[in-house]
């Protein structure tokens, strides 16, 4: 199982490296206070990471609520 995880991580890293090399052109990103030129691959990876983080943060309250409910139900089941 560990070997499979390592192989998957190596494959993902290889995909990331090839993606970055294929999309090395710089693009202009207009902020409210200025303009910055950054590689397209960095912009795309940053957007993906930001989306993952926002999704995780927005799902946290529901996850916490469900864990608390599961703990409560397990305590009730132990009493019977």
C-alpha positions as CSV (number, residue, x, y, z in Angstrom):
1,X,0.0,0.0,0.0
2,X,2.9,2.4,0.8
3,X,4.4,1.7,-2.6
4,X,1.2,2.6,-4.3
5,X,1.0,5.9,-2.4
6,X,4.6,6.7,-3.4
7,X,3.9,5.8,-7.0
8,X,0.8,8.0,-7.0
9,X,2.8,10.9,-5.5
10,X,5.6,10.6,-8.0
11,X,3.0,10.5,-10.8
12,X,1.3,13.6,-9.5
13,X,4.7,15.4,-9.1
14,X,5.6,14.4,-12.7
15,X,2.3,15.8,-14.0
16,X,2.9,19.0,-12.1
17,X,6.4,19.4,-13.5
18,X,5.3,18.8,-17.1
19,X,2.3,21.1,-16.6
20,X,4.6,23.9,-15.3
21,X,7.1,23.4,-18.2
22,X,4.3,23.5,-20.8
23,X,2.7,26.7,-19.3
24,X,5.8,28.7,-18.5
25,X,4.6,31.9,-20.3
26,X,4.0,34.9,-18.1
27,X,0.6,36.5,-17.9
28,X,-0.3,39.9,-16.5
29,X,-2.5,39.8,-13.4
30,X,-4.2,43.1,-12.6
31,X,-4.7,43.7,-8.9
32,X,-6.6,46.7,-7.5
33,X,-3.3,48.3,-6.6
34,X,-1.0,47.2,-9.5
35,X,-0.1,44.7,-12.1
36,X,2.1,41.6,-11.7
37,X,3.5,39.3,-14.3
38,X,3.6,35.7,-13.2
39,X,3.8,32.3,-15.0
40,X,0.5,30.9,-16.1
41,X,1.2,27.5,-14.3
42,X,1.7,29.3,-11.0
43,X,-1.5,31.2,-11.5
44,X,-3.5,28.0,-12.3
45,X,-2.0,26.0,-9.4
46,X,-2.6,28.9,-7.0
47,X,-6.3,29.1,-8.1
48,X,-6.7,25.3,-7.6
49,X,-5.1,25.5,-4.1
50,X,-7.3,28.5,-3.2
51,X,-10.4,26.7,-4.3
52,X,-9.5,23.6,-2.3
53,X,-8.8,25.7,0.8
54,X,-12.0,27.6,0.5
55,X,-14.0,24.4,0.0
56,X,-12.4,22.8,3.0
57,X,-13.0,25.9,5.2
58,X,-16.6,26.2,4.1
59,X,-17.2,22.5,4.8
60,X,-15.6,22.6,8.3
61,X,-18.8,23.7,10.2
62,X,-20.8,20.8,8.7
63,X,-18.0,18.3,9.4
64,X,-17.7,19.4,13.0
65,X,-21.5,19.3,13.5
66,X,-21.6,15.8,12.1
67,X,-18.8,14.6,14.3
68,X,-20.5,15.9,17.4
69,X,-23.7,14.2,16.4
70,X,-21.9,10.9,15.8
71,X,-20.2,11.2,19.2
72,X,-23.6,11.8,20.8
73,X,-25.2,8.9,19.0
74,X,-22.4,6.6,20.0
75,X,-22.8,7.6,23.6
76,X,-26.5,6.9,23.4
77,X,-25.9,3.5,21.8
78,X,-23.4,2.5,24.6
79,X,-26.0,3.0,27.3
80,X,-28.5,0.5,25.8
